[in-house]
């Protein structure tokens, strides 16, 4: 059985308490981010993440700039936001 090809995507971080968001570099595994998000939520933080559609080719992953152009209304970019 051939090895599964990695899929690449970006994580978008959202902090609803501060109305801020940020976009990650291209990654292929969001397990640590998802686990940390759950920990923060259990601690009372109003945070969540979403991901771009997974791609087999890194060149097809949307750019950070293109994603930041589509911020939800009222949100601002915070380059230090990540976990």
C-alpha positions as CSV (number, residue, x, y, z in Angstrom):
1,X,0.0,0.0,0.0
2,X,1.6,3.3,-1.0
3,X,2.2,6.0,1.6
4,X,-0.4,8.7,1.8
5,X,0.7,11.9,0.2
6,X,0.8,14.9,2.6
7,X,-1.8,17.6,2.2
8,X,-0.9,21.2,2.8
9,X,-3.0,24.1,4.2
10,X,-2.9,27.1,6.5
11,X,-4.5,27.6,9.9
12,X,-6.5,30.8,10.6
13,X,-6.5,31.7,14.3
14,X,-9.4,33.7,15.7
15,X,-9.6,35.4,19.1
16,X,-13.3,36.4,19.5
17,X,-12.5,38.2,22.8
18,X,-10.1,40.6,21.1
19,X,-11.6,40.4,17.6
20,X,-8.2,39.6,16.2
21,X,-7.0,36.9,13.8
22,X,-3.8,35.6,12.1
23,X,-2.8,33.2,9.4
24,X,-0.2,30.4,9.8
25,X,2.6,29.4,7.4
26,X,1.8,26.4,5.3
27,X,1.6,23.2,7.4
28,X,0.5,19.6,6.9
29,X,-0.6,18.7,10.4
30,X,-2.7,20.8,12.7
31,X,-2.9,18.3,15.6
32,X,-1.0,20.5,18.1
33,X,-2.9,23.6,17.1
34,X,-6.3,21.8,17.5
35,X,-5.2,20.4,20.9
36,X,-4.1,23.8,22.1
37,X,-7.3,25.4,20.9
38,X,-9.3,22.9,23.0
39,X,-7.1,23.7,26.1
40,X,-7.7,27.4,25.7
41,X,-11.4,27.0,25.2
42,X,-11.6,24.8,28.4
43,X,-9.7,27.6,30.2
44,X,-12.5,30.0,29.2
45,X,-10.9,31.7,26.2
46,X,-13.2,32.5,23.3
47,X,-10.9,31.3,20.5
48,X,-11.1,29.0,17.5
49,X,-9.3,28.0,14.3
50,X,-10.2,27.1,10.8
51,X,-8.2,25.8,7.9
52,X,-7.9,26.4,4.2
53,X,-8.8,23.5,1.9
54,X,-6.1,20.9,1.9
55,X,-3.9,20.8,-1.2
56,X,-1.5,18.2,-2.5
57,X,0.7,20.9,-4.0
58,X,1.9,23.7,-1.7
59,X,1.7,26.1,-4.7
60,X,-2.1,25.8,-4.5
61,X,-2.5,26.9,-0.9
62,X,-3.9,30.5,-0.6
63,X,-1.4,33.2,0.3
64,X,-1.5,34.8,3.7
65,X,-2.2,38.2,2.0
66,X,-5.2,36.8,0.2
67,X,-6.7,35.4,3.4
68,X,-6.1,38.6,5.3
69,X,-8.0,40.5,2.7
70,X,-11.1,38.4,3.7
71,X,-11.1,39.1,7.5
72,X,-14.5,38.8,9.1
73,X,-16.2,42.1,9.7
74,X,-14.8,43.9,12.8
75,X,-11.6,41.7,13.1
76,X,-8.1,43.1,12.8
77,X,-4.9,41.3,12.0
78,X,-2.6,40.5,14.9
79,X,0.7,39.1,13.7
80,X,1.5,37.7,17.2
81,X,-1.7,35.7,17.5
82,X,-0.9,32.0,17.5
83,X,-0.8,29.0,19.8
